[in-house]
Amino acid sequence: MKFRNIVFFLIVSLLLSGCGLLPDNTAVDETLMQGYDYASGVQNFSVLLNGVGLQVEAVDLRSSQRAGYTYLILSINAVNESKDPVVPGGFILVDDALNEYVSQQTAPFAAELTDLPLAINQGDSVAGHAVFEVPNSALQANLRLRWESDLHESRIEIFLGALPAV
């Protein structure tokens, strides 16, 4: 009887310790750095975090020359009341599958748009456009604009929702 209890105890101990060794399913990109602050919102609403305010005012879609891709033109308002500059070049789009899409610096219609500055200094408020080229399948993948800054120890995400196909 004692032998069976000892074997049972060892098996349970092994199982419990093994569970702690299983990999975490959370993607590295989705985990916030220790001490970072987080805020999220949706299109047409302002999100303010640690002196940085962002708003996606509108999303315009245009066909890309590449088959199966679409340009997303985001009209963005940004304000910086923090002491550190905000760098709009760090804006990325992220979908539910954690694919990341960087802002395009060249687009066939770029002359029609207002560029965001390279940096938004303390006290500045700007409005401009960020252009992203994404696969058509990403339009239904809960895209969100992400801004993350080590200087501010902050991450802001603005969810765009399901977007119509072009």
MDAnalysis code that builds the backbone (N, CA, C; Angstrom):
import MDAnalysis as mda
import numpy as np

u = mda.Universe.empty(498, n_residues=166, atom_resindex=np.repeat(np.arange(166), 3), trajectory=True)
u.add_TopologyAttr("name", ["N", "CA", "C"] * 166)
u.add_TopologyAttr("resid", np.arange(1, 167))
u.add_TopologyAttr("resname", ["MET", "LYS", "PHE", "ARG", "ASN", "ILE", "VAL", "PHE", "PHE", "LEU", "ILE", "VAL", "SER", "LEU", "LEU", "LEU", "SER", "GLY", "CYS", "GLY", "LEU", "LEU", "PRO", "ASP", "ASN", "THR", "ALA", "VAL", "ASP", "GLU", "THR", "LEU", "MET", "GLN", "GLY", "TYR", "ASP", "TYR", "ALA", "SER", "GLY", "VAL", "GLN", "ASN", "PHE", "SER", "VAL", "LEU", "LEU", "ASN", "GLY", "VAL", "GLY", "LEU", "GLN", "VAL", "GLU", "ALA", "VAL", "ASP", "LEU", "ARG", "SER", "SER", "GLN", "ARG", "ALA", "GLY", "TYR", "THR", "TYR", "LEU", "ILE", "LEU", "SER", "ILE", "ASN", "ALA", "VAL", "ASN", "GLU", "SER", "LYS", "ASP", "PRO", "VAL", "VAL", "PRO", "GLY", "GLY", "PHE", "ILE", "LEU", "VAL", "ASP", "ASP", "ALA", "LEU", "ASN", "GLU", "TYR", "VAL", "SER", "GLN", "GLN", "THR", "ALA", "PRO", "PHE", "ALA", "ALA", "GLU", "LEU", "THR", "ASP", "LEU", "PRO", "LEU", "ALA", "ILE", "ASN", "GLN", "GLY", "ASP", "SER", "VAL", "ALA", "GLY", "HIS", "ALA", "VAL", "PHE", "GLU", "VAL", "PRO", "ASN", "SER", "ALA", "LEU", "GLN", "ALA", "ASN", "LEU", "ARG", "LEU", "ARG", "TRP", "GLU", "SER", "ASP", "LEU", "HIS", "GLU", "SER", "ARG", "ILE", "GLU", "ILE", "PHE", "LEU", "GLY", "ALA", "LEU", "PRO", "ALA", "VAL"])
u.atoms.positions = np.array([
    [0.819, -1.189, 0.000],
    [0.000, 0.000, 0.000],
    [0.870, 1.264, 0.000],
    [1.941, 1.263, 0.815],
    [2.845, 2.408, 0.847],
    [3.534, 2.588, -0.499],
    [3.927, 1.482, -1.119],
    [4.596, 1.547, -2.420],
    [3.679, 2.197, -3.457],
    [2.397, 1.812, -3.480],
    [1.442, 2.361, -4.434],
    [1.254, 3.860, -4.181],
    [1.198, 4.296, -2.947],
    [1.061, 5.715, -2.622],
    [2.287, 6.507, -3.071],
    [3.454, 5.925, -2.876],
    [4.689, 6.594, -3.291],
    [4.733, 6.724, -4.809],
    [4.379, 5.659, -5.531],
    [4.353, 5.699, -6.996],
    [3.332, 6.724, -7.467],
    [2.149, 6.733, -6.871],
    [1.110, 7.699, -7.231],
    [1.620, 9.126, -6.996],
    [2.251, 9.375, -5.866],
    [2.790, 10.687, -5.543],
    [3.845, 11.110, -6.560],
    [4.729, 10.198, -6.952],
    [5.763, 10.509, -7.940],
    [5.163, 10.835, -9.305],
    [4.159, 10.066, -9.720],
    [3.523, 10.316, -11.024],
    [2.843, 11.679, -11.024],
    [2.100, 11.990, -9.970],
    [1.428, 13.289, -9.882],
    [2.460, 14.415, -9.856],
    [3.542, 14.238, -9.122],
    [4.601, 15.254, -9.064],
    [5.215, 15.493, -10.437],
    [5.475, 14.414, -11.171],
    [6.032, 14.546, -12.523],
    [5.068, 15.267, -13.451],
    [3.800, 14.913, -13.378],
    [2.809, 15.571, -14.228],
    [2.710, 17.055, -13.912],
    [2.653, 17.398, -12.647],
    [2.543, 18.808, -12.269],
    [3.788, 19.597, -12.641],
    [4.947, 19.030, -12.440],
    [6.171, 19.746, -12.813],
    [6.302, 19.849, -14.327],
    [5.840, 18.849, -15.049],
    [5.881, 18.885, -16.512],
    [4.987, 19.961, -17.081],
    [3.860, 20.225, -16.428],
    [2.955, 21.267, -16.909],
    [3.630, 22.631, -16.891],
    [4.498, 22.853, -15.940],
    [5.213, 24.120, -15.876],
    [6.232, 24.279, -16.982],
    [6.602, 23.186, -17.630],
    [7.594, 23.242, -18.701],
    [6.970, 23.422, -20.075],
    [5.642, 23.360, -20.162],
    [4.985, 23.520, -21.452],
    [5.172, 24.949, -21.938],
    [5.362, 25.126, -23.255],
    [5.561, 26.484, -23.757],
    [4.287, 27.304, -23.625],
    [4.489, 28.570, -23.403],
    [3.383, 29.511, -23.333],
    [2.943, 29.818, -24.764],
    [1.644, 29.855, -25.023],
    [1.137, 30.114, -26.373],
    [1.120, 31.595, -26.723],
    [1.478, 32.461, -25.804],
    [1.494, 33.889, -26.072],
    [2.698, 34.223, -26.940],
    [2.445, 34.913, -28.024],
    [3.541, 35.302, -28.914],
    [4.393, 36.369, -28.238],
    [5.663, 36.374, -28.549],
    [6.583, 37.341, -27.947],
    [6.150, 38.758, -28.280],
    [5.688, 39.007, -29.514],
    [5.288, 40.345, -29.916],
    [4.089, 40.854, -29.138],
    [3.267, 39.975, -28.649],
    [2.054, 40.387, -27.976],
    [2.256, 40.628, -26.490],
    [3.406, 40.315, -25.965],
    [3.641, 40.560, -24.550],
    [4.229, 41.950, -24.380],
    [3.731, 42.646, -23.391],
    [4.253, 43.979, -23.114],
    [5.532, 43.866, -22.309],
    [6.423, 44.782, -22.544],
    [7.639, 44.835, -21.751],
    [7.250, 45.147, -20.307],
    [8.042, 44.670, -19.383],
    [7.791, 44.923, -17.964],
    [7.723, 46.426, -17.719],
    [6.671, 46.883, -17.090],
    [6.538, 48.294, -16.757],
    [5.911, 49.147, -17.845],
    [5.601, 48.591, -19.005],
    [4.965, 49.360, -20.067],
    [3.500, 49.610, -19.723],
    [3.004, 50.766, -20.169],
    [1.588, 51.073, -20.044],
    [0.918, 50.771, -21.375],
    [-0.377, 50.459, -21.334],
    [-1.106, 50.056, -22.531],
    [-2.452, 50.758, -22.565],
    [-2.837, 51.194, -23.754],
    [-4.168, 51.749, -23.968],
    [-4.621, 51.345, -25.361],
    [-5.922, 51.150, -25.506],
    [-6.459, 50.803, -26.820],
    [-7.774, 51.531, -27.029],
    [-8.156, 51.605, -28.281],
    [-9.406, 52.251, -28.636],
    [-9.823, 51.822, -30.026],
    [-10.784, 52.538, -30.570],
    [-11.301, 52.220, -31.897],
    [-11.238, 53.467, -32.771],
    [-11.438, 53.250, -34.042],
    [-11.408, 54.326, -35.031],
    [-12.379, 55.438, -34.627],
    [-12.000, 56.676, -34.876],
    [-12.762, 57.898, -34.612],
    [-12.787, 58.321, -33.150],
    [-12.087, 57.620, -32.275],
    [-11.991, 58.016, -30.876],
    [-10.526, 58.227, -30.523],
    [-10.257, 59.244, -29.729],
    [-8.883, 59.534, -29.312],
    [-8.463, 58.609, -28.184],
    [-7.202, 58.214, -28.221],
    [-6.604, 57.412, -27.154],
    [-5.424, 58.211, -26.622],
    [-5.388, 58.422, -25.309],
    [-4.331, 59.203, -24.678],
    [-3.621, 58.345, -23.650],
    [-2.290, 58.314, -23.728],
    [-1.495, 57.522, -22.794],
    [-0.151, 58.212, -22.569],
    [0.168, 58.503, -21.338],
    [1.457, 59.098, -20.960],
    [1.810, 60.333, -21.790],
    [0.817, 61.171, -22.039],
    [1.050, 62.410, -22.766],
    [1.019, 62.300, -24.276],
    [0.764, 61.116, -24.806],
    [0.688, 60.914, -26.254],
    [-0.755, 60.586, -26.619],
    [-1.311, 61.350, -27.562],
    [-2.674, 61.113, -28.017],
    [-2.689, 60.726, -29.480],
    [-3.447, 59.694, -29.803],
    [-3.586, 59.244, -31.192],
    [-5.055, 59.051, -31.527],
    [-5.388, 59.354, -32.773],
    [-6.730, 59.108, -33.281],
    [-6.633, 58.734, -34.750],
    [-7.291, 57.647, -35.134],
    [-7.446, 57.305, -36.547],
    [-8.801, 57.859, -36.951],
    [-8.760, 58.925, -37.730],
    [-9.978, 59.635, -38.107],
    [-10.726, 58.933, -39.241],
    [-9.986, 58.369, -40.180],
    [-10.619, 57.715, -41.327],
    [-9.677, 56.669, -41.912],
    [-10.275, 55.695, -42.576],
    [-9.515, 54.668, -43.292],
    [-10.032, 54.645, -44.721],
    [-9.134, 54.875, -45.666],
    [-9.473, 54.835, -47.088],
    [-8.763, 53.637, -47.699],
    [-9.445, 52.921, -48.574],
    [-8.857, 51.749, -49.223],
    [-8.699, 52.017, -50.713],
    [-7.555, 51.610, -51.249],
    [-7.300, 51.728, -52.689],
    [-6.661, 50.442, -53.182],
    [-6.953, 50.097, -54.401],
    [-6.378, 48.892, -54.998],
    [-4.879, 49.059, -55.188],
    [-4.181, 47.977, -55.016],
    [-2.742, 47.956, -55.238],
    [-2.469, 47.394, -56.626],
    [-1.279, 47.704, -57.171],
    [-0.898, 47.111, -58.445],
    [-0.608, 45.627, -58.271],
    [-0.255, 45.228, -57.060],
    [0.016, 43.813, -56.775],
    [-1.302, 43.075, -56.599],
    [-1.439, 41.983, -57.289],
    [-2.665, 41.187, -57.186],
    [-2.837, 40.673, -55.763],
    [-4.061, 40.806, -55.239],
    [-4.364, 40.294, -53.909],
    [-3.981, 41.225, -52.774],
    [-3.609, 42.466, -53.092],
    [-3.204, 43.420, -52.058],
    [-4.022, 44.700, -52.156],
    [-4.126, 45.406, -51.051],
    [-4.867, 46.663, -50.960],
    [-4.044, 47.667, -50.163],
    [-4.120, 48.934, -50.585],
    [-3.520, 50.007, -49.799],
    [-4.545, 50.495, -48.778],
    [-4.114, 50.659, -47.544],
    [-4.913, 51.300, -46.507],
    [-4.282, 52.648, -46.222],
    [-5.072, 53.701, -46.342],
    [-4.598, 55.041, -46.044],
    [-5.288, 55.477, -44.757],
    [-4.507, 55.628, -43.697],
    [-5.059, 56.033, -42.410],
    [-4.857, 57.525, -42.224],
    [-5.939, 58.245, -41.940],
    [-5.849, 59.657, -41.569],
    [-5.666, 59.703, -40.059],
    [-4.505, 60.183, -39.623],
    [-4.124, 60.113, -38.213],
    [-3.933, 61.513, -37.642],
    [-4.489, 61.714, -36.458],
    [-4.218, 62.910, -35.665],
    [-3.370, 62.471, -34.485],
    [-2.317, 63.231, -34.198],
    [-1.442, 62.886, -33.082],
    [-1.064, 64.151, -32.324],
    [-0.969, 64.011, -31.012],
    [-0.549, 65.112, -30.154],
    [0.474, 64.563, -29.165],
    [1.482, 65.391, -28.875],
    [2.518, 64.970, -27.938],
    [2.654, 66.004, -26.822],
    [2.253, 65.630, -25.628],
    [2.423, 66.471, -24.447],
    [3.495, 65.898, -23.521],
    [4.193, 64.867, -23.979],
    [5.262, 64.272, -23.172],
    [6.580, 64.970, -23.485],
    [7.582, 64.741, -22.663],
    [8.881, 65.386, -22.878],
    [9.678, 64.742, -24.005],
    [9.352, 63.498, -24.356],
    [10.087, 62.776, -25.395],
    [9.353, 62.860, -26.733],
    [10.093, 62.913, -27.844],
    [9.439, 62.972, -29.156],
    [8.716, 61.667, -29.494],
    [7.668, 61.806, -30.288],
    [6.924, 60.659, -30.814],
    [7.369, 60.471, -32.257],
    [7.682, 59.235, -32.635],
    [8.162, 58.940, -33.985],
    [7.070, 58.181, -34.743],
    [6.340, 58.868, -35.656],
    [5.281, 58.198, -36.405],
    [5.780, 57.083, -37.318],
    [7.053, 57.099, -37.676],
    [7.593, 56.029, -38.511],
    [7.515, 54.672, -37.840],
    [7.267, 54.657, -36.551],
    [7.137, 53.407, -35.814],
    [5.739, 52.827, -35.839],
    [4.799, 53.479, -36.530],
    [3.444, 52.938, -36.640],
    [3.478, 51.654, -37.455],
    [2.796, 50.632, -36.980],
    [2.640, 49.396, -37.747],
    [1.192, 48.951, -37.653],
    [0.776, 48.171, -38.627],
    [-0.523, 47.501, -38.556],
    [-0.278, 46.068, -38.136],
    [-1.147, 45.543, -37.289],
    [-1.045, 44.170, -36.809],
    [-2.402, 43.521, -37.011],
    [-2.406, 42.254, -37.465],
    [-3.674, 41.536, -37.615],
    [-3.792, 40.457, -36.539],
    [-4.910, 39.733, -36.556],
    [-5.162, 38.699, -35.550],
    [-4.123, 37.590, -35.557],
    [-3.500, 37.344, -36.701],
    [-2.476, 36.300, -36.799],
    [-1.095, 36.837, -36.400],
    [-1.059, 38.071, -35.900],
    [0.167, 38.753, -35.471],
    [1.111, 39.089, -36.616],
    [0.593, 39.109, -37.847],
    [1.380, 39.611, -38.971],
    [1.501, 41.121, -38.807],
    [2.664, 41.649, -39.100],
    [2.905, 43.081, -38.980],
    [3.146, 43.681, -40.357],
    [2.564, 44.857, -40.578],
    [2.696, 45.560, -41.851],
    [3.240, 46.952, -41.554],
    [4.367, 47.277, -42.187],
    [5.000, 48.577, -41.949],
    [4.448, 49.610, -42.920],
    [4.540, 50.850, -42.520],
    [4.054, 51.950, -43.336],
    [4.894, 52.069, -44.604],
    [4.226, 52.292, -45.726],
    [4.889, 52.440, -47.022],
    [5.346, 53.882, -47.200],
    [6.582, 54.050, -47.572],
    [7.107, 55.392, -47.804],
    [6.804, 55.877, -49.217],
    [6.589, 54.947, -50.128],
    [6.266, 55.326, -51.505],
    [4.990, 54.610, -51.922],
    [4.093, 55.359, -52.468],
    [2.851, 54.820, -53.025],
    [2.554, 55.636, -54.271],
    [1.867, 55.056, -55.254],
    [1.615, 55.780, -56.504],
    [0.860, 57.095, -56.302],
    [0.113, 57.197, -55.227],
    [-0.719, 58.375, -54.973],
    [-0.177, 59.223, -53.812],
    [1.085, 59.041, -53.448],
    [1.675, 59.710, -52.284],
    [1.600, 61.234, -52.379],
    [1.654, 61.782, -53.578],
    [1.613, 63.236, -53.745],
    [0.275, 63.824, -53.293],
    [-0.772, 63.002, -53.258],
    [-2.100, 63.467, -52.844],
    [-2.260, 63.513, -51.323],
    [-1.303, 62.968, -50.583],
    [-1.443, 62.794, -49.138],
    [-0.559, 63.759, -48.358],
    [-0.897, 63.947, -47.104],
    [-0.092, 64.751, -46.188],
    [0.776, 63.811, -45.369],
    [2.088, 63.970, -45.496],
    [3.012, 63.124, -44.738],
    [3.001, 63.502, -43.263],
    [3.154, 62.506, -42.413],
    [3.394, 62.764, -41.000],
    [4.857, 63.166, -40.846],
    [5.189, 64.023, -39.892],
    [6.594, 64.416, -39.718],
    [7.432, 63.250, -39.202],
    [8.744, 63.395, -39.283],
    [9.642, 62.357, -38.776],
    [9.550, 62.229, -37.264],
    [9.279, 63.346, -36.583],
    [9.131, 63.326, -35.122],
    [8.109, 64.378, -34.718],
    [7.363, 64.076, -33.675],
    [6.398, 65.018, -33.110],
    [6.962, 65.432, -31.753],
    [7.350, 66.694, -31.650],
    [7.983, 67.190, -30.428],
    [6.952, 67.584, -29.380],
    [7.428, 67.822, -28.179],
    [6.557, 68.194, -27.074],
    [5.723, 69.421, -27.436],
    [4.427, 69.337, -27.194],
    [3.512, 70.434, -27.467],
    [2.974, 70.476, -28.882],
    [3.479, 69.629, -29.765],
    [3.027, 69.631, -31.159],
    [1.793, 68.757, -31.349],
    [0.966, 69.197, -32.291],
    [-0.209, 68.439, -32.709],
    [-0.173, 68.374, -34.228],
    [-0.298, 67.188, -34.786],
    [-0.178, 67.032, -36.237],
    [-1.318, 66.174, -36.779],
    [-1.549, 66.337, -38.068],
    [-2.496, 65.492, -38.796],
    [-1.811, 65.079, -40.087],
    [-1.985, 63.842, -40.469],
    [-1.366, 63.356, -41.692],
    [-1.826, 61.955, -42.014],
    [-1.149, 61.354, -42.977],
    [-1.541, 60.029, -43.459],
    [-0.413, 59.018, -43.298],
    [-0.809, 57.803, -43.028],
    [0.111, 56.659, -43.045],
    [-0.480, 55.648, -44.014],
    [0.355, 55.111, -44.900],
    [-0.096, 54.181, -45.939],
    [0.497, 52.804, -45.661],
    [-0.352, 51.796, -45.742],
    [0.064, 50.411, -45.542],
    [-0.461, 49.578, -46.702],
    [0.365, 48.652, -47.185],
    [-0.079, 47.703, -48.210],
    [-0.244, 46.348, -47.529],
    [-1.475, 45.824, -47.567],
    [-1.774, 44.574, -46.858],
    [-2.440, 43.591, -47.814],
    [-2.307, 42.295, -47.546],
    [-3.043, 41.323, -48.356],
    [-4.543, 41.482, -48.113],
    [-5.329, 41.203, -49.127],
    [-6.782, 41.345, -49.005],
    [-7.345, 40.539, -47.843],
    [-6.751, 39.396, -47.550],
    [-7.241, 38.568, -46.445],
    [-7.108, 39.277, -45.098],
    [-6.178, 40.212, -44.979],
    [-5.978, 40.929, -43.713],
    [-7.091, 41.935, -43.434],
    [-7.860, 42.298, -44.462],
    [-8.929, 43.280, -44.266],
    [-9.989, 42.780, -43.294],
    [-10.139, 41.482, -43.186],
    [-11.121, 40.884, -42.270],
    [-10.450, 40.291, -41.038],
    [-9.200, 40.643, -40.782],
    [-8.426, 40.021, -39.699],
    [-8.219, 40.959, -38.512],
    [-9.201, 41.832, -38.261],
    [-9.167, 42.700, -37.081],
    [-7.872, 43.517, -37.005],
    [-7.595, 44.259, -38.052],
    [-6.388, 45.084, -38.096],
    [-6.417, 46.165, -37.023],
    [-5.241, 46.468, -36.505],
    [-5.113, 47.537, -35.527],
    [-3.813, 48.295, -35.784],
    [-3.875, 49.602, -35.601],
    [-2.687, 50.439, -35.678],
    [-1.993, 50.351, -34.332],
    [-0.691, 50.102, -34.364],
    [0.072, 49.996, -33.111],
    [1.198, 51.020, -33.110],
    [1.309, 51.724, -31.996],
    [2.453, 52.587, -31.725],
    [3.039, 52.120, -30.405],
    [4.339, 51.833, -30.425],
    [5.018, 51.385, -29.213],
    [6.315, 52.167, -29.086],
    [6.609, 52.602, -27.871],
    [7.795, 53.424, -27.658],
    [8.524, 52.993, -26.397],
    [9.819, 52.715, -26.549],
    [10.655, 52.417, -25.388],
    [10.854, 53.667, -24.530],
    [10.983, 54.834, -25.177],
    [11.165, 56.081, -24.423],
    [9.980, 56.369, -23.507],
    [8.786, 56.141, -24.026],
    [7.566, 56.413, -23.266],
    [7.120, 55.211, -22.429],
    [7.739, 54.059, -22.674],
    [7.329, 52.798, -22.049],
    [5.823, 52.604, -22.216],
    [5.383, 52.745, -23.466],
    [3.957, 52.737, -23.767],
    [3.660, 51.993, -25.057],
    [2.445, 51.455, -25.125],
    [1.917, 50.888, -26.365],
    [0.465, 51.337, -26.491],
    [0.147, 51.898, -27.662],
    [-1.227, 52.276, -27.989],
    [-1.645, 51.456, -29.195],
    [-2.851, 50.902, -29.142],
    [-3.419, 50.183, -30.282],
    [-4.802, 50.745, -30.572],
    [-5.054, 50.989, -31.855],
    [-6.358, 51.471, -32.298],
    [-6.908, 50.453, -33.285],
    [-8.009, 49.828, -32.907],
    [-8.617, 48.773, -33.710],
    [-9.445, 49.385, -34.832],
    [-9.219, 48.883, -36.048],
    [-9.899, 49.412, -37.229],
    [-11.171, 48.649, -37.551],
    [-11.329, 47.452, -37.014],
    [-12.512, 46.642, -37.288],
    [-12.426, 45.989, -38.654],
    [-13.495, 45.298, -39.027],
    [-13.552, 44.639, -40.336],
    [-13.672, 45.706, -41.420],
    [-12.885, 45.559, -42.454],
    [-12.866, 46.529, -43.543],
    [-13.406, 45.881, -44.812],
    [-14.091, 46.647, -45.649],
    [-14.637, 46.077, -46.883],
    [-13.536, 45.766, -47.891],
    [-13.764, 44.783, -48.708],
    [-12.815, 44.451, -49.779],
    [-12.912, 45.506, -50.870],
    [-11.804, 45.721, -51.567],
    [-11.773, 46.709, -52.657],
    [-12.182, 46.039, -53.944],
])
